[in-house]
Structure formats: structure tokens, C-alpha cells
């Protein structure tokens, strides 16, 4: 009998769900619906339950290990609560895990979305050959996930891996977290757009617009990505010096600009990390794209079952 997990990737705009078997095979095209944030908590939880039930019926002859749900924000693992989620404020401090588990009659595991993506890359992506890696997600903000011995490193409160809030420039722009000069204030899509405005490249430019300007030879746009690369290089060098892991991955919507930020990033890492200069440490692009979170979420119950059966 085929055993599978269901992964749910809940974002501020989209809800996706997929059934993936223990061998990492996507059993069908993922379900993709708009997140009904205007409908509030009940509408969103109802959509999650409906998507999972649809997959349960579709694969009724197989054995479901459980459901993993990747969400933005901090997860209070013991209680199954979400906190500090800017995209899903109506789910904060509500027993999301227990409520969904009661409705479905199926084990539920909540996980931070970047952690789920890191686990997905470890299971079936660019990290298949290693047990320890760090993933940085470069999108509207900068997220992160740390995998140690094949499992998500959560820390004491489940808040480890907030890599977007590593301090890069103590005198840099203020961040919503209360710090100044966080990585995501320099290396995210939002940061690129802010820098483009400050450098008078144009009004209301998206990070994609800035990328096209750089690709077209615009020197100011290219300098923005060089600055982004230096910030990433400082962060990754610190991570290498801290963890001495074999692999550091980057993913997210900023990857098309790799050729414009990677040279300065790698130069900065080489300058700041003796370990990097004297080992086979790799810094690479992730492979699973926007499926990484689904793979990681689906793997959570499969992994949990395997760990408990030992």
C-alpha cells in the first residue's frame, strides 16, 4: 500500500496542497486556490480542510501518514499556535493545529514556511546528498531554514533560522523587527525596490524591473545587486563560520538576478570565511522552486512517523 503525506503551503495570497509519497513522487498536480483572507479565520481553515479532504478522497486506497502545513510566521510548536504572521493575522494565537486536526481526524504538523522549504530541498532537492544545510529564501523579505542531521533546527522556542534579521549594517535602515541594518533590508525584493527609488532609477519599479535594467547594462541597477550580493556574502560567511555545514542554498523570486549578485556575494564570503576558502563548502541555487515548501510540508508527517518507529 502506498504511504503518502499531504503538504499544505499557506501564503498570504495562495493556498496550495499536494499529496507526495514516501519516495518523493508528486501523486497529482497540486491544488491551488486563492487565500480567502477577506473571509477571515474560518474561511481559510475551511479551505485547508476542503483541500486536504479532496486529496484524502482522491487517494483513499493509500495510507495517509498525516498533514504538514507550512505557514509564514513563528510557530509555537508545543501549543500549535502561529504568532507574528503579518500575512495571516487572524490566525495568530489561535489553536490552529488542534482545530484542523479535530476537523480532519488526521495528525497535523505546523511548520514555518521557510523551514518547510529547507526540509523539502534536503529531502528531494539540491540538498539530497547532505544532512546539514542552510537555506535562505530571497523574496519580499528574507527567510531562512536550518537543517541539522536531516531535521529542522527549531531552537528553544521554535524561532531559530530567522536569518533575514541577521545584522549586516549596524547603522543601516530600520527594520520592523526593531533592529537596524537587517539582511532583508538590503537583500530582499523590497530592499531592491527601495534602493532603486533612492538612486532615482524611477518610481514604482519592481525588483523585476530593476533586474531588467541591470541586464540592459544600467550601472546603477547593477550596483544595487552588487550591494545585495555583499550583504548576502557577509551573512553567509557568518553562517559558514558558525555551522561549518557543507551546503548553503538560496531560493526565491530574486534568483533570476543571480548573475548580478552572486559574484560580489562569493567574493565577500571568500574574504570573510577562512573555512570557505579552505574547504569544499558549496553555495548554490535551490532546485525545487515554489514546490520546496510543499515537499517539505508533506515530508513532515512521513519523517515524524519514521522517527517514532525507531
C-alpha positions as CSV (number, residue, x, y, z in Angstrom):
1,X,0.0,0.0,0.0
2,X,1.4,3.4,-1.0
3,X,2.0,5.7,2.0
4,X,1.9,9.4,1.5
5,X,1.9,12.7,3.2
6,X,-0.2,15.8,2.4
7,X,1.7,19.1,2.2
8,X,-0.1,22.5,2.5
9,X,1.7,25.7,1.7
10,X,-0.4,28.6,3.1
11,X,0.6,32.1,2.0
12,X,-0.9,35.5,2.1
13,X,-2.3,35.2,-1.5
14,X,-2.3,31.4,-2.3
15,X,-3.1,28.2,-0.6
16,X,-1.6,25.1,-2.2
17,X,-1.8,21.4,-1.3
18,X,-0.3,18.3,-2.7
19,X,-0.1,14.5,-2.0
20,X,3.5,13.2,-2.1
21,X,4.5,9.6,-1.4
22,X,7.4,8.3,0.7
23,X,9.6,8.1,-2.4
24,X,9.1,11.8,-3.2
25,X,6.7,11.3,-6.0
26,X,4.1,14.1,-6.5
27,X,0.9,12.0,-6.9
28,X,-1.0,14.6,-8.8
29,X,-1.0,18.2,-9.8
30,X,-1.1,20.4,-6.6
31,X,-4.4,22.1,-5.7
32,X,-4.0,25.8,-5.9
33,X,-6.6,28.3,-4.7
34,X,-6.6,31.9,-3.6
35,X,-6.2,32.5,0.1
36,X,-9.6,33.9,1.2
37,X,-8.1,36.4,3.7
38,X,-11.2,38.6,3.5
39,X,-13.2,35.7,4.9
40,X,-11.1,35.6,7.9
41,X,-10.0,32.6,10.0
42,X,-13.0,30.3,9.4
43,X,-12.8,30.7,5.6
44,X,-9.1,30.0,5.5
45,X,-9.2,27.0,7.8
46,X,-12.2,25.8,5.9
47,X,-10.3,26.0,2.6
48,X,-7.4,24.0,4.1
49,X,-9.8,21.3,5.4
50,X,-11.5,21.1,2.0
51,X,-8.2,20.8,0.1
52,X,-7.0,18.0,2.4
53,X,-10.3,16.2,2.2
54,X,-10.2,16.3,-1.6
55,X,-6.8,14.7,-1.6
56,X,-7.8,12.1,1.0
57,X,-10.7,11.0,-1.1
58,X,-8.7,11.0,-4.3
59,X,-6.1,8.7,-2.8
60,X,-8.4,6.7,-0.5
61,X,-6.7,3.4,-1.3
62,X,-3.4,4.6,0.1
63,X,-2.2,5.2,3.6
64,X,-2.1,8.8,4.8
65,X,0.7,9.5,7.3
66,X,-0.6,12.9,8.2
67,X,-0.6,16.5,7.0
68,X,2.1,19.1,7.2
69,X,1.2,22.8,6.9
70,X,3.8,25.5,6.1
71,X,2.8,29.0,7.2
72,X,4.6,32.4,7.5
73,X,5.4,33.5,11.0
74,X,6.7,31.9,14.2
75,X,5.3,28.6,15.3
76,X,4.8,27.8,19.0
77,X,5.4,24.1,18.4
78,X,4.2,22.8,21.7
79,X,0.8,24.6,21.5
80,X,0.4,24.5,17.7
81,X,-0.1,28.3,17.6
82,X,1.1,30.8,15.0
83,X,2.5,34.2,16.1
84,X,3.9,37.2,14.4
85,X,2.4,36.4,11.0
86,X,2.0,39.7,9.1
87,X,0.2,37.9,6.2
88,X,-2.3,35.9,8.4
89,X,-3.0,38.0,11.5
90,X,-6.4,36.3,12.0
91,X,-4.7,33.0,12.7
92,X,-2.5,34.4,15.5
93,X,-2.7,32.9,19.0
94,X,-5.5,30.5,17.8
95,X,-5.1,26.7,18.3
96,X,-4.7,26.2,14.5
97,X,-3.1,22.8,14.7
98,X,-5.7,21.3,17.1
99,X,-8.6,22.8,15.3
100,X,-7.6,21.4,11.9
101,X,-6.7,18.1,13.5
102,X,-10.1,17.8,15.1
103,X,-11.9,18.6,11.8
104,X,-9.9,16.2,9.7
105,X,-9.2,13.4,12.2
106,X,-5.7,13.3,10.9
107,X,-2.3,14.2,12.5
108,X,-1.3,17.8,11.7
109,X,2.2,19.3,11.9
110,X,2.6,23.1,11.7
111,X,5.9,24.5,10.4
112,X,7.3,27.8,9.4
113,X,7.2,28.1,5.6
114,X,11.0,28.7,5.1
115,X,11.8,25.7,7.4
116,X,9.4,23.6,5.3
117,X,11.2,24.7,2.1
118,X,14.6,23.9,3.6
119,X,13.4,20.4,4.6
120,X,11.9,19.9,1.1
121,X,15.3,20.8,-0.5
122,X,17.0,18.4,1.8
123,X,14.6,15.6,1.0
124,X,14.2,15.9,-2.7
125,X,16.1,19.0,-3.9
126,X,19.6,20.4,-4.1
127,X,20.4,19.0,-0.6
128,X,19.6,15.3,-1.2
129,X,23.3,14.3,-0.7
130,X,23.8,16.1,2.7
131,X,22.2,16.0,6.1
132,X,23.1,19.5,7.2
133,X,22.3,22.7,5.2
134,X,21.1,26.3,5.5
135,X,18.5,27.7,3.1
136,X,18.0,31.5,2.5
137,X,14.7,32.5,0.8
138,X,15.0,35.7,-1.1
139,X,11.6,37.2,-1.7
140,X,9.6,40.1,-0.4
141,X,11.6,39.6,2.8
142,X,14.4,37.2,3.6
143,X,13.6,33.9,5.3
144,X,15.7,31.0,6.4
145,X,15.7,27.4,7.4
146,X,18.5,25.4,9.1
147,X,18.6,21.6,8.7
148,X,20.7,19.6,11.2
149,X,21.1,15.9,10.8
150,X,18.2,15.9,8.3
151,X,15.8,17.7,10.7
152,X,14.7,21.3,11.1
153,X,16.6,23.1,13.8
154,X,13.9,24.9,15.8
155,X,15.8,26.3,18.8
156,X,14.3,26.6,22.3
157,X,11.1,28.4,21.2
158,X,10.8,27.3,17.6
159,X,12.2,30.6,16.4
160,X,15.6,29.5,15.1
161,X,16.5,30.4,11.5
162,X,15.3,34.0,11.4
163,X,18.2,34.7,9.0
164,X,16.6,37.7,7.4
165,X,17.2,39.5,10.7
166,X,21.0,38.9,10.9
167,X,22.6,42.3,11.4
168,X,24.6,43.3,8.3
169,X,25.0,47.1,8.8
170,X,24.5,48.3,12.4
171,X,23.9,51.8,11.1
172,X,21.6,50.6,8.2
173,X,17.9,51.2,7.6
174,X,15.5,50.4,10.4
175,X,13.6,47.1,10.3
176,X,10.2,46.3,11.5
177,X,11.7,43.8,14.0
178,X,13.2,46.7,15.9
179,X,16.8,46.3,14.6
180,X,18.8,48.3,12.1
181,X,20.5,47.0,9.0
182,X,18.9,43.6,8.9
183,X,19.8,41.3,5.9
184,X,16.3,41.7,4.5
185,X,16.6,45.5,4.4
186,X,19.4,45.0,1.9
187,X,18.9,41.7,0.1
188,X,15.1,41.3,-0.4
189,X,12.9,42.3,-3.3
190,X,11.5,45.1,-1.2
191,X,15.0,46.3,-0.4
192,X,16.0,46.3,-4.1
193,X,12.9,48.4,-4.9
194,X,13.7,50.9,-2.1
195,X,17.3,51.3,-3.3
196,X,16.1,51.8,-6.9
197,X,13.9,54.6,-5.7
198,X,16.7,56.2,-3.6
199,X,19.0,56.0,-6.6
200,X,16.4,57.8,-8.8
201,X,16.0,54.8,-11.2
202,X,12.3,55.5,-11.4
203,X,9.1,55.5,-9.4
204,X,7.2,52.3,-8.5
205,X,9.8,50.0,-10.0
206,X,9.6,46.3,-9.1
207,X,12.6,44.2,-8.4
208,X,12.0,42.5,-11.7
209,X,12.2,45.9,-13.4
210,X,15.5,46.6,-11.7
211,X,16.8,43.2,-12.8
212,X,15.9,44.1,-16.4
213,X,17.6,47.4,-16.1
214,X,20.7,45.6,-14.8
215,X,20.6,43.1,-17.6
216,X,20.3,46.0,-20.1
217,X,23.6,47.5,-18.8
218,X,22.3,50.1,-16.3
219,X,25.2,50.7,-14.0
220,X,23.1,51.9,-11.0
221,X,20.9,48.8,-11.2
222,X,23.9,46.6,-11.3
223,X,25.3,48.4,-8.3
224,X,22.1,47.6,-6.4
225,X,22.6,43.9,-7.0
226,X,26.3,44.2,-6.1
227,X,25.3,45.7,-2.8
228,X,22.7,42.9,-2.3
229,X,25.5,40.4,-3.0
230,X,27.8,41.9,-0.5
231,X,25.1,41.7,2.2
232,X,24.4,38.1,1.4
233,X,28.1,37.4,1.4
234,X,28.5,38.8,4.9
235,X,25.6,36.8,6.2
236,X,26.7,33.5,4.5
237,X,30.2,33.9,5.7
238,X,28.9,34.3,9.3
239,X,26.8,31.2,8.8
240,X,29.7,29.2,7.4
241,X,31.9,30.3,10.3
242,X,29.1,29.3,12.8
243,X,27.9,26.0,11.4
244,X,30.6,24.6,9.1
245,X,27.9,22.9,7.1
246,X,28.7,21.6,3.6
247,X,25.9,23.4,1.8
248,X,24.2,26.8,1.7
249,X,21.3,27.3,-0.6
250,X,19.5,30.3,-2.0
251,X,15.9,30.3,-3.3
252,X,13.0,32.6,-4.1
253,X,12.0,35.3,-6.5
254,X,15.3,37.1,-6.6
255,X,17.2,34.1,-8.1
256,X,16.9,35.3,-11.7
257,X,19.3,38.1,-10.7
258,X,21.9,35.5,-9.6
259,X,24.5,36.6,-12.2
260,X,24.4,40.1,-10.9
261,X,24.6,39.5,-7.2
262,X,26.5,36.2,-6.9
263,X,30.0,37.5,-7.9
264,X,30.1,40.1,-5.1
265,X,28.4,37.6,-2.7
266,X,31.1,34.9,-3.4
267,X,33.9,37.4,-3.2
268,X,32.6,38.6,0.2
269,X,32.3,35.1,1.5
270,X,35.8,34.2,0.4
271,X,37.2,37.3,2.0
272,X,35.4,36.8,5.3
273,X,35.4,33.0,5.8
274,X,38.6,31.0,6.3
275,X,36.5,27.8,6.3
276,X,35.1,28.6,2.9
277,X,38.5,29.3,1.4
278,X,39.9,26.1,2.7
279,X,37.1,23.5,2.3
280,X,34.6,22.2,-0.3
281,X,31.8,24.3,1.2
282,X,29.2,24.9,-1.5
283,X,26.9,27.9,-2.1
284,X,24.3,27.1,-4.7
285,X,20.8,27.8,-6.0
286,X,17.9,25.6,-4.7
287,X,16.3,23.3,-7.2
288,X,12.6,22.8,-6.2
289,X,11.4,26.4,-6.8
290,X,8.0,27.1,-5.3
291,X,7.4,23.4,-4.8
292,X,10.0,23.2,-2.0
293,X,7.5,24.2,0.7
294,X,5.0,21.6,-0.4
295,X,7.6,18.9,-0.5
296,X,8.9,19.8,3.0
297,X,5.4,20.1,4.5
298,X,4.4,16.7,3.0
299,X,7.6,15.1,4.4
300,X,7.0,16.3,7.9
301,X,4.5,13.6,8.9
302,X,6.4,10.9,6.9
303,X,9.6,11.9,8.8
304,X,7.8,12.1,12.1
305,X,6.4,8.6,11.7
306,X,9.8,7.2,10.8
307,X,11.5,8.8,13.8
308,X,8.8,7.4,16.2
309,X,9.1,3.9,14.7
310,X,12.8,3.6,15.6
